[in-house]
Amino acid sequence: MSPVARLAGFAAGLAVVGVAAALAGTVSGVDPGRPAAARGAMAHGEPAPDAVRGLAVSGGGLTLQLATTTAPAGRPTELRFRIADRAGRTVRAFDVEHTKRMHLIVVRRDMTGFRHLHPHQQRDGSWSVPVALSDAGTYRVFADFSVGGRPRTLAADLFLDGATRSRPLPAATNSVAVDGMRVALSAAPSRAGAESDLRFTVTRGGRPVALQDYLGAKGHLVALRDGDLAFLHVHPDEDAPRFMAEFPSAGRYRLFLQFRVDGRVHTAEFTREVSR
């Protein structure tokens, strides 16, 4: 065989090997352009969640549109909104996440007045839910949902006229009293960029309280970053009030733990300090 023919055969062999490797990577769900954590999520057939969400009103071709950006303070009102696509059409199909197709978080900019609501979808695809916010100020409205298997959190501001008195963020603590119960947080010190194992216990009179399922687990946790109110993705444990969270930066975070006891949902709030 001539040298030219041998070189051509060798090049063809390399091409076959390259194609086979690419196909193997596709089948196994490995994408060398993704970080290790993202590759792990993709290997299980799940899209890797963003480290933080809720910093913008639009993302991934979707936009949160509030019917109104103002509301009365201290009086019930109907909060209406829709999710629009790039063409301005109302999105109607949503995935079920944590037993619901839409989660709406409302909290004032100083992280007081927390509400976790589950709105009702109207015939035109829009959403509505009654809400009563007692204090004037600027509130952040988070629409937390999933479309086509991709989790999204979009956010917009809602303004309540009146004299506003912002409250400082409470100091970090590992134990708070909630409706006659004691909720304790057990976790190693959190560091930015590292995964934190957050475990909670609920007691009454020193004895463990039996927790009922809430949104498909023994608790639901919302974590917000002080300052910009970035919304963190948190992985819950179905069998215990335990959560895995990655804090993207140093600073203070507010944790809102919700759990169900005797048919009623309770909320425990913690401040978490995260170091570099």
N, C-alpha and C positions, 0 to 999 in steps of 0.2 A: 504494500500500500504506500502511496506517495506521501511525503510529509504534509502536503496540503490537505489530503484526504483525512490523515490522522488528526490534524488540528480541527477540522470540521466536525469529525465524530466526537472529539473531546468536548467541544463547545455545545454540541447538541445534548450530550450527557449532562453537562452542568445545567442546561436549561430545564431538563426533565426533573433533576434533583430540586431546583429552585421552585418549580411549580408544585412538586409534591410537598415540599416544606410549607409553602404558603397555604396549600389545602389543609395540611395537618393543623396548622395554626388556626385556620378558620373553624375546623370541626371541633377543636378543643376549646374554643372560645377565648384564645389567648391573643391579645393585641399588644405587641411590643411598644406601641406608642402610649399606652396607658400606665399609670402608676400601679404598684403592686396591689394596693387595696382595691382599685377599680378592676384589675384583672381578676381578683378573687371573686368579686361580686358578679362579673360577667360569666365566670366559669359555672356559676350556679344558675345561670339563665336570668339573672336580675340585673337591671341597669344600675350602675354605680350612682349613689345619690351625691348631689353637690355638697361640699363641706358646709356652706352656709347658703341660706335662701332668704327670700323675703326682703331683699334690699331694693327691689325695683317693682314697678307696676306692670312691666312687660318682661317676657322671657320666653325663649324657645318658640317664638311666633304666636304667643298667647298674651292677652292683656286683660287685667282686672278692671272692669268699669263699674264704679259705684253710680247708682241712680242719682244720688246727691252726695255732696261732700260736707254737708252741715247737718246737725241734728240738735234738738233741744236738750238742755241739761236738766236732769231730774224728772223727765217725763218719758213714758214709753213711746217708742217710735218703731216703724217698720223699716228695717235695713234691707235695701234691695240692691242687687248687683248681677252682673253677668260676666262670663268669660268669653272673649271674642278672639277669633283667629286673625290671620294676617289680612284676610279679605273683609274683615268687619262682621263676619257671620257669627252668630251665637253658637258656642260649642254646647252640644247636648249630651254627648256620650262621655261618661266618666267611669273610671275603675272604682271598685270598692276597696277602700283601705281602712283598716281598723273598724270594720263593719259599717262604714259610712262612705258615701260618694263625695261628700264635701264637708270639710271641717273649717269653721270660721273662728279665728282667734281675734279678739278685740282687747287692746290694752292701751292705757294712756302712755304718753312718751316717757313719763317718769316711772313706768312699769307698775302702776297701781290700777285698780279697777279691772283686773283680769277677767275675761269672759271666754269660755269655750262653747261655741254654739254649733248646732247642726241644722242648717237652713233647709227649707223645703223647695224643691225645684218646681217651677211653674210650667204650664203647657208650652210657653214660648221658649223654654230652655233657661230662662233667668232664675235667680234664687231670691228668697226672701226669708227673713227671720225677725221676730220682735225682739227688741232690746231696750233696756232702760239704763242709761249712764248717768250717775248722780252728779259727778263733778265736771265743771267746765275744763276745757283744755284741748289739746291735740291728741287724738287717738290713732294708733296704728291698727289697720284692719288687714289681717292676713287670711287669704284664701288658700287653704292647704288641700291639695287634691292630686289625682293621678290621671293622666290621659295617655292611652296607648302604652301602658306599662311604665311610663316615665313620671316619677313624682315631681310636683311643681309646688312652689309657694310664691304667690304674688302678693304684693301689699300696696296699700294706698292710705292716705291720711284722711281722717274724719274730724271736722272741727266743731266743737261745742262752745258757743259764745258764753262769755261771763268772766268774772274775776277768777284767775287761775293762781293757785298756790301749789307749786311743785313740792314734792316730798323727797327728801334724800333717800338713797337706797339704803336699806337696813344693813347693819354689819353682818359679816358672814357668821353663820351658826350651824351646828349640826343637829339641832333639836328645836322643834316648834310645837306649840299647843294649837290644836285644831278641833273645835266643837267637842270639847271634853276628852279628847284623845291626845296622845303624844306621838309625834312622828319624828323619827330619828334617821339621819343620813349617815351611812357608814361607807367611807371611800378613802383611798389613799390620796395624798395631795395631787391635784391635777396640774399637768404641764401642757403647755401649748403644743399642738401637733401630735400628742400622744393620746391613745384611747383610754378613757376613764371608766371604771366599773363602779356605777352608782347604785348602792343598795339601800333600801328603805325598810324600816320596821314601824308598825303601827300598834300601839298599846293603849289600854285603858285601865287605870288603876294598877299599872305594872304588869298586866297580863296581855298576851298577844290578842289582837282583834282579827276575827275571820273576815277576809276581804272577798267580796263578790266580784265576778268578772265585770270589767268596764271596757268597752270597745275591744272586746276579744282578748283581754289580758287582765292581770291583777292590778293594773294601774296604767296611767297615761302621763307622759312627761313632755312638757314644752320648755325649751331652753332658749333664752334670749340674751344677746350680748348687750352690755351696758353701753350707751352712746348711740350706736346706729340701729339697735334692736335687730341685729342679724338673727335669723331663725335657724337654729341648729337641727340637723337630722339626728334623731335618737332611735336606737334599736331597743325595743322592749323585750322582756322575757315574759312568755305567756303564763308561766306558773308561779311567778313571784314578782314583787315590786322591785325589779332590778333592771337597770338600763345601761347600755353601752353608748358612750358619747365621746366625740372627739372635738375638743375645744380648739378652734383654729388659731387663736392668738391669746397672748397674755392679757389679763384684765379681770373685770368682774362680770359675772353672768347671773341672771335671775332664773331660778328653776321653779316651775309650777307643776307640782305633782297632784294628780287627780286620782282618787280611788273611791270605790263604792262600799258602803257599809249599811246593812239593813235597808237596802233599796235607795239610799240617798248618796249623791256624789259630793265628796268633800275635796277641798283644795288646800294643799300645804305649800307655802312659799319659802324658798331658801335663796340666800346669796352665796355664790361660789366664787372663791378667789382662784385664779389660774396663773401660775408662774411661767416664766420663759423656759 
